[in-house]
Amino acid sequence: MDSTTTVVVQVEPAPPNPEHIEDISMLFGLFLVAAVVIACARGLLNLFRVDHAKD
């Protein structure tokens, strides 16, 4: 007589920590600002580029 017992455990995710949400939002904002700065710098450098092949 082999008796087996099945145990079912339900796990709920922890509520989000407001500090972590703020940190992730700030990090996303910094990456976005960095991307905009890099794009603007590349555009500005392209204004002053001289293509000698066209001459």
Secondary structure, 3 states (H helix, E strand, C coil): CCCCCCCCCCCCCCCCCHHHHHHHHHHHHHHHHHHHHHHHHHHHHHHCCCCHHHC
